[in-house]
Amino acid sequence: MKLRTIGYYFKQAFKSMRRNFWMSVAAISTVAIAAFLVGIFALLVINVNFMATKLERDIEVVAFVEVDVPRAEVLELEKQIKALPGIASVTLVPKEKGLEQMYARYGRDRDLLGALGGDNPLPDYFVVKAREPERVGRIAGQLAQIPQIYKVDYGQQEVERLFQVLGWVRWVGSALIMLLVGAAVFLIATTVRLTVFARQRELQIMKLVGAGDWFIRWPFFLEGFFLGAFGAGLACVIIYFGYFSLLEQVSPNISFLTLVDDPVVVYQVLWRLLVGGAGVGAIGSIISMRRFLKV
């Protein structure tokens, strides 16, 4: 392809955008809105996955030992639990430490001390972590079958709800992103098609005198490419400054809400969004030209 021909393609693409200025502005704005929504939802899904993974790693199974079980037997029981498959760690919390934790939480209240009468009614208990969060329920069931353990607690409902919400967010997020991408393709195709209709007589004459399909198609291909790229680029700029401004506000003030603060992850999202926007614009322009080239 000659350099002059390439220059002609670019010139015609930008000329068409200038000629249909407000139509181009509408297309860029539409793509920017769609790309912005896709980018925000992508970051939302990434952050939900990040927080869910962190919560999954923090899930613990607490197994309470019968009060009358001797300490030597408790230590043997610890070895037995560590030998179970899928166990990442086992921490024994003696009843003495449990009492200290209770005092630290409620203070050395005289009424509380009087009610205890110098005795320690608390049981020894184990804090167990699984290698894989999905094994928590199975491990809890195995611990409940041990005779010396009278109670197992791991927040079963909360764990199951967490996995349900995570799966729902991933499914809905993927479906919505596909829907928005489809809408962006349709809008770009419609915008370029309007330009084609405005120049239909001119383009038909070009075909009659022997112009090839791609000679006619390339300027519109580049027009859609640039419309998509400009719209996605605008969305990327807004998302970049908005997201990192949000991080500056959230991180110091809401400690329990942990967001992804790795710039590389955000850059990957924005880069894919920019490339995707340009690709969507190019695809939309090709779709809009199909009908004309069959004439």
N, C-alpha and C positions, 0 to 999 in steps of 0.2 A: 504494500500500500504506500503510495507516494505521500511525502510530507505535505504537499499542497492539498491533496485530497483530504488528509486528516484535518488540516486547518480549515477546509471548507466545512467539514462535519461539525467542528466545534463552533465555527462562526454561525452556522445555521441554527445550531442548538440554542446558543445564547440570543441570537436574533429572534427566534421564536418565543423565548421566555420574555424578552423585552416587549415584543409585539403584543403578547398576551399577558401583560404585567400583572393585572389583578387576578387573572386566572392562575398564574404561577404563584402569586402570593397565597391564594386560597389553597392551592395544592401543597405548598411548603408548610403552611399552617396546619393543614389536615394531617400531613405526615408527621409533623412535629408533635401534635397532640397524641396520635397513635403511638409513635415511638416513645413519647414520654410515659404513657400509660404502660406500655410493654416494659420499659426500663424500670419503672417504679415497682411493678408487680414482680419482675425478675429479682430485684433487690429484696422485696418483701419475702419471696419464697426462699432466697438464700439465707436471709436472717432468721426466718422461722426454722429452717433446717439446722442452722447453726445453734440456735437456742435449744431446739429439741434434742440435738445431739449432746449438748452440754448437760441438759437435764437427764438424759438417758444415762450418761456416765456417772451422774451423781445419785442415781437410784440405789438405795441400800435396803437390805433385808435385815430386820432386827428380830433375833430369836431369843426369847426369855427362858432362862433355866429355872427348874423347880427350886424353891428356896432351900429345901433340905438336902440338896445334892452337895456332897463334900467337894472341897476345892480341888483335891487330887483328881477326882472324877471329872470335874469341869475342865481341867487341863487336858485330860485324855479325850474329852469330847471335842475340844478345840482341834486336836490332831485329826480326829475323825471327820470333822467338817471340812478341814483343809484338803482332805483326800477326795472329796466329792468332785466329780467332773464339772468343769465350767466355772470354778471358783477363782476369782482374781485375788481376793484378800479376805482375811478373817481377823477381826479385832475383838479381843475379850475385854469387856468393861466390867471389872469386879464391882460387887455391891458397895464397897467402900468409896470407890470413885463415883458411883452413881449417886451416893448420898452427898458427896461434895458438890456434884453438879446441881443437885436439888437445892442445896444451901446457897449456891452461887446465883441460882435463878430466883429463889424466893426470899433469900436473906435468912439470917439466923434468928428467925422469929421465935419468941419465947413460947407462944402457944403451940407452934409446930414442934419445938423441942420437948415440951411437956407431953404432947400427944404421943410422941415416939417413946418417951420414957427411957431414953438411953439406948434403945434397941435400934437395929437397922433392918426394917422389914423389906427392903428392896432386894430383888433377885440379881444374880449375875446375868449378863446378857451378851450376846455376840452381835457384832455389826458385820454383815457379810456383803461383799460386792461381787457381782458376776462379771465375767469377761465380756459377755455379750448381753445387752439389755433384754433381748428377747427371751433369755433363759431365766429371768428373775422369777417368773411364776413357777417354773419347774423346780428351781432350787428351793423356793419357799415350801413347795409341797414335800420335797425330800426332808427338809428340816422339821416340818410338822410331824413327820412319822417317827422321829427320834423320841423315845419314851421320856428322857430327862427334860425335854423342851415342852413347855405347856402352852406357849403362845408364839405365833409368828406374825409379824406385821411388816408390810412393805407398801401399803397404800395401793392395793390391787386396783381399785376403781380409778384412782388417779393415773396409774400407769397405763391401764387399758384406754382411758380417755385420751391420754397423751398420744398414743399410737394412732388412735382413730382420727384425732384432729390433724396430726402430721400427714397421714395418708390423704385426708380430705383436702388439705391445703395444696399438697403436691398435685393432686388430680385436677382441682379447680384451676390452679395456677397455670398448668400446662394447657388446659382447654381454653382459658381466657386469652392466653398469649397467642394461640393458634387462631382464635377468632379475630383478634386485633390485627394480626399480620394479614389475614384474609381481607379485612376491611381496608387496610392500607393499600394492598394490591388493587382492589376494586377502584378506590378513589384515584390512584395514580393513573390507572387505565382509562378512567372516565375523563380525567383532565387532558391527557395526551390525545384521546380520541376527539375531543372538542377542537383541539388544534388541527388535527388531521382533517376534520370536516371543514374547518375554515379555509384550508388550503387544498381542498379536494380537487378542484379544477386544475390547479397548477401541477399537482402530483400526477394526475391522470395524463396530462400533456407530456410530463417527463417520462412516463411509462411508454407512451405511444412512440416517442422518439428513441426508445431503446435503453433507457436507464434501468439498471438492474434493481432487483428487490432490495438488496442490502445497501445500495447507493442511496436509495430513498429512505430506507429504514434507519441507517446509522444516526442521522441528526435527531430523530425522535427517540432512538435508543439512548443517546447521550442526554437528551432533554429529560427523559424520565429518570436516568441515573442521577443527574445533578439535582433534580427536584427532590428525589428521595434522600440524597446525601445531605443537601442543605437542611431539609426538615429534620433528619435524624441528628445532624450536627447541632442544630439549635436545641433539640431535646437533650443531647449529651451535656451541653454547657449548663443548662438549667439543673439537670440532675446532679452534675458534679458539685456545683456550688451549694445546691440545696441539701444534698446528702451529708457533705462534710460539715456544713453549718449545723445540721441536725445532730451530728455526732458531738459537736462541741457543746451543745445545749443539754443533750441527754446524759452523756457519760458522767459529768460531775454531779448531776442533780438526781438521777434515777439509777441508783447503784444496782438494783435487781434486774434491770433491763440491759442485757448485754447484746450489743450490736456488732456486726462485722466492721472492724476498723482497719483492715488490711487494704491499703491502696491498690495493690495488685489485683485483688478480687474485683474492686470497683472498676478499675481500668479495663479488665477483661470484659465486663458487662458492657461498658461504654463502647469499646472497640467493636464488639460483635453487633451492638446496636447500630453503629455507624455503617459497618459493612452490610448489615441486613437491610438498613434503610435504602442504601444505594442499590442493592440487589432487587429489593421490592420495586423500586422505581423503574429499573431496567426491565423487569418482568412485566410490569404494568404497561410499559410502552410497547413491548413486543405483542402483548395480548391485544392492545388497541389497534395495531397495524394489520392483524391477520385478515380481518374482513376486507380492508381496502386492497390488499395485495392479491386477493382472489378476484377482484373486478377485472 
